[in-house]
């Protein structure tokens, strides 16, 4: 005979075999949760009353509790007609039958006792912990309105879950590929960023995955967070781990029994005088994973091959190249660079170094000194042996890269000054991405430029169709090609806009694609369509990062052009800009060019310019309509 199943590790679920039982919201659910967390134990009426009324029960609480028990029995006992009630009463309280019910909280506690029992080897322990953690579907007691119950029962269960996560990750870092556990650590810290024990595990996992620069960045992020929120420094464990990473301590090496899945190990130093970590330095393979939905860009991939791959076959030792991949925000520069680099990794057998310089993001742009330290550590250098001056670090990097076929991917660069010290020597190969045109790298540094434009109609339609395919097939069937084409055009062919739109269409049943198209055509509702609540997936925010370094005149001009673009005027020339701002024509031309440099404007024929993007008002300057409206 089936048992009634009660699941509290997430939203409340009550089942009997394939039958789902519906417990009314409010105090009936709180009563069931109260009995379930004490599964098989007698819970007194006074305890129940305290849980149901938040330690302030009414005078007739005992009578009211009996009424709630009666209603709950009616729901639960309906699954087993004729049998005794699954809620036993007597001796001043009630108990949920342990023999006829199953509660996920009880099973989780049992598995945790099994996992922490004496003498259990790491492998079986990990399996038990995996089973325990798989019981969690979300926050415990989610949606149950019982403040006293939430206050008294949730913290111990949550702490037990965190202990399970911590121990499971510890086993994984020592016995498995530590990189496999980085996503779980990031999710855990996103929910509770003050947990130093998980910061320590994340930093160690990154270090053992051959990503020491990222490990140091995460330590710095943790240090700032603790200082901002609590006014304290990291504790001894974290501080000691940081110091060991800086010195390349052998204490951080994985235990000998660990099997490395990608163990390509050097046995010689990276390059004198750069010191490798003890035991040699793994060949750096720092590229992020490729996007599973990558459409088009055949011409651009061919251009990257032509410029960056040595001529004369795969084993040629010709001089390297530097290529700047520039383009507007959201156009897919990083995706293209990472896709190409992963596809051609065999042409760089000595490694690939990847570094996000945070040029346009929520954080501060990375200083060249920090970037050089990250790159050199990626090649095996010990941080405490690096010179202090920027030019010395740059020279050391060029020495370390000499005669090596290593690819540098320097992503999200803000300015030429930020990236110039990082460039390799004559034989090196570097792929740079930026939403700025970085003219001096081309004029003075000899870099090749490839400007990335939005996807064409066919590629945009194909990408949107791929992104929507998995999510909409079960609720509405295939999307009409004409709808995809219109949405692709309304998104201006920007991959980021297409991805945000697809996310809205996949996971919001109340939003239909025709409705999204109508909001985009209407203009004013377009901003909300491309907003998902996170800075990195909010098109308005992502585009606004291009405005940070504009001069005051260029920022005012951009605001004014947004106002003009919301009306009938779609392009502007120097004379128009001069009239709007009340400045000489040559000044207006210089300000227009400043906006072109960061791809906020597109230069058309006959000295005309137009705003880039699928819609005009995506910057953070909504007040522009009020401040410059009269001038236009």
ZIHUKA-V826044 format. One record per residue. SS is DSSP state (H for helix, E for strand, C for the rest). PHI is phi in whole degrees, 0 to 359 (NA if undefined). Layout:
SS_PHI ; SS_PHI
//
This chain:
C_NA ; C_295 ; C_255 ; E_285 ; E_260 ; E_240 ; E_244 ; C_246 ; C_276 ; C_139 ; E_292 ; C_296 ; E_226 ; E_232 ; E_225 ; E_224 ; C_64 ; C_272 ; E_273 ; E_261 ; E_262 ; C_257 ; C_264 ; C_304 ; C_292 ; C_93 ; H_291 ; H_300 ; H_293 ; H_297 ; H_295 ; H_299 ; H_296 ; H_298 ; H_288 ; H_287 ; H_290 ; C_249 ; C_310 ; C_82 ; C_256 ; C_283 ; E_248 ; E_292 ; H_299 ; H_296 ; H_295 ; H_298 ; H_299 ; H_297 ; H_288 ; H_285 ; C_241 ; C_54 ; C_65 ; C_222 ; C_290 ; C_286 ; C_296 ; C_262 ; H_298 ; H_298 ; H_295 ; H_293 ; H_299 ; H_300 ; H_295 ; H_293 ; H_297 ; H_299 ; H_293 ; H_292 ; H_300 ; H_301 ; H_288 ; H_290 ; H_286 ; C_295 ; C_283 ; C_227 ; C_301 ; C_87 ; C_273 ; C_297 ; C_294 ; C_282 ; E_253 ; E_275 ; E_238 ; E_147 ; C_52 ; C_79 ; E_194 ; E_222 ; E_219 ; E_272 ; C_302 ; C_283 ; C_280 ; C_242 ; E_227 ; E_235 ; E_237 ; H_297 ; H_298 ; H_297 ; H_294 ; H_298 ; H_297 ; H_297 ; H_295 ; H_293 ; H_295 ; H_294 ; H_293 ; C_265 ; C_292 ; C_291 ; C_80 ; C_280 ; C_297 ; H_298 ; H_298 ; H_300 ; H_299 ; H_298 ; H_297 ; H_294 ; H_296 ; H_299 ; H_295 ; H_294 ; H_290 ; H_293 ; C_289 ; C_277 ; C_252 ; C_168 ; C_300 ; C_297 ; C_60 ; E_299 ; C_85 ; C_268 ; C_273 ; C_206 ; H_305 ; H_294 ; H_296 ; H_298 ; H_291 ; H_269 ; H_257 ; H_291 ; H_304 ; H_297 ; H_291 ; H_294 ; H_294 ; H_295 ; H_296 ; H_296 ; H_297 ; H_295 ; H_298 ; H_298 ; H_292 ; H_296 ; H_293 ; H_301 ; H_296 ; H_296 ; H_294 ; H_275 ; H_253 ; C_232 ; C_284 ; H_298 ; H_298 ; H_294 ; H_258 ; H_296 ; H_301 ; H_298 ; H_295 ; H_294 ; H_295 ; H_296 ; H_289 ; H_295 ; H_280 ; C_217 ; C_286 ; C_261 ; C_275 ; H_297 ; H_298 ; H_278 ; H_299 ; H_299 ; H_292 ; H_298 ; H_297 ; H_293 ; H_296 ; H_297 ; H_298 ; H_287 ; C_270 ; C_79 ; C_234 ; H_296 ; H_296 ; H_296 ; H_300 ; H_292 ; H_294 ; H_293 ; H_298 ; H_296 ; H_297 ; H_297 ; H_299 ; H_295 ; H_296 ; H_296 ; H_292 ; H_292 ; H_270 ; H_243 ; C_71 ; C_232 ; C_265 ; C_303 ; C_288 ; H_301 ; H_297 ; H_292 ; H_298 ; H_294 ; H_298 ; H_300 ; H_296 ; H_294 ; H_294 ; H_298 ; H_263 ; C_64 ; C_297 ; H_293 ; H_298 ; H_274 ; C_295 ; C_291 ; C_303 ; C_302 ; C_285 ; C_293 ; C_262 ; C_276 ; C_278 ; C_229 ; C_265 ; C_250 ; E_251 ; C_279 ; C_243 ; C_235 ; C_300 ; C_299 ; E_190 ; C_298 ; C_263 ; E_285 ; C_267 ; C_283 ; C_291 ; C_306 ; C_86 ; C_101 ; C_243 ; E_299 ; C_300 ; C_292 ; E_231 ; C_262 ; C_294 ; C_296 ; C_290 ; C_285 ; C_288 ; C_289 ; C_250 ; C_235 ; C_235 ; C_73 ; C_67 ; H_298 ; H_296 ; H_292 ; H_298 ; H_295 ; H_295 ; H_296 ; H_302 ; H_299 ; H_273 ; H_265 ; C_272 ; C_302 ; C_282 ; C_98 ; C_105 ; C_294 ; C_252 ; C_291 ; C_241 ; C_292 ; C_296 ; C_282 ; C_217 ; E_238 ; E_237 ; E_260 ; E_258 ; E_244 ; E_163 ; C_291 ; C_300 ; C_78 ; C_274 ; C_102 ; H_295 ; H_298 ; H_300 ; H_293 ; H_299 ; H_291 ; H_298 ; H_295 ; H_297 ; H_292 ; H_293 ; C_251 ; H_297 ; H_293 ; H_278 ; C_231 ; C_293 ; C_271 ; C_125 ; E_229 ; E_257 ; E_237 ; E_214 ; E_270 ; C_271 ; C_55 ; C_296 ; C_228 ; C_194 ; C_286 ; C_267 ; C_275 ; C_300 ; C_291 ; C_286 ; H_306 ; H_299 ; H_292 ; H_295 ; H_296 ; H_299 ; H_298 ; H_293 ; H_294 ; H_292 ; H_297 ; C_266 ; C_105 ; C_286 ; C_271 ; H_300 ; H_284 ; H_254 ; C_277 ; C_292 ; C_270 ; C_271 ; H_299 ; H_294 ; H_290 ; H_294 ; H_299 ; H_295 ; H_295 ; H_295 ; H_297 ; H_295 ; H_295 ; H_270 ; C_300 ; C_63 ; C_240 ; C_264 ; C_242 ; E_260 ; E_260 ; E_249 ; E_253 ; E_262 ; C_62 ; C_276 ; C_266 ; C_210 ; H_300 ; H_295 ; H_289 ; H_257 ; H_301 ; C_295 ; C_268 ; C_287 ; C_286 ; C_284 ; C_300 ; C_264 ; C_272 ; E_231 ; E_223 ; E_242 ; E_247 ; E_241 ; E_197 ; C_270 ; C_257 ; C_284 ; C_45 ; H_302 ; H_292 ; H_295 ; H_279 ; H_288 ; C_261 ; C_263 ; C_73 ; C_288 ; E_275 ; E_244 ; E_227 ; E_270 ; E_265 ; C_264 ; C_301 ; C_296 ; C_289 ; H_304 ; H_294 ; H_293 ; H_297 ; H_297 ; H_295 ; H_296 ; H_296 ; H_297 ; H_297 ; H_295 ; H_275 ; H_304 ; H_291 ; H_275 ; H_258 ; C_302 ; C_272 ; C_217 ; C_135 ; C_73 ; C_298 ; C_274 ; C_299 ; H_303 ; H_293 ; H_291 ; H_299 ; H_297 ; H_295 ; H_296 ; H_299 ; H_292 ; H_293 ; C_275 ; C_66 ; C_72 ; C_281 ; H_303 ; H_297 ; H_297 ; H_296 ; H_291 ; H_295 ; H_299 ; H_297 ; H_297 ; H_297 ; H_289 ; H_285 ; H_243 ; C_235 ; C_301 ; C_280 ; C_250 ; C_266 ; H_295 ; H_301 ; H_293 ; H_299 ; H_297 ; H_296 ; H_293 ; H_291 ; H_296 ; H_289 ; C_88 ; C_292 ; C_275 ; H_295 ; H_301 ; H_290 ; H_299 ; C_259 ; C_236 ; C_245 ; C_94 ; C_236 ; H_304 ; H_287 ; H_239 ; C_247 ; H_300 ; H_301 ; H_292 ; H_302 ; H_290 ; H_294 ; H_297 ; H_288 ; H_270 ; C_296 ; C_262 ; C_292 ; C_293 ; H_300 ; H_294 ; H_293 ; H_296 ; H_296 ; H_294 ; H_298 ; H_300 ; H_295 ; H_292 ; H_298 ; H_295 ; H_297 ; H_291 ; C_283 ; C_255 ; C_278 ; C_282 ; C_247 ; C_222 ; E_212 ; E_239 ; H_304 ; H_295 ; H_297 ; H_297 ; H_298 ; H_293 ; H_295 ; H_268 ; C_70 ; C_234 ; C_298 ; H_298 ; H_293 ; H_292 ; H_298 ; H_296 ; H_294 ; H_291 ; H_299 ; H_295 ; H_298 ; H_289 ; H_295 ; H_298 ; C_252 ; C_60 ; C_276 ; E_238 ; E_245 ; E_280 ; C_258 ; C_287 ; C_57 ; C_59 ; E_247 ; E_227 ; E_219 ; E_294 ; C_277 ; C_110 ; C_288 ; C_206 ; C_283 ; C_266 ; C_251 ; C_280 ; C_272 ; C_257 ; C_294 ; C_292 ; H_303 ; H_297 ; H_271 ; H_276 ; C_236 ; H_301 ; H_293 ; H_287 ; C_259
//
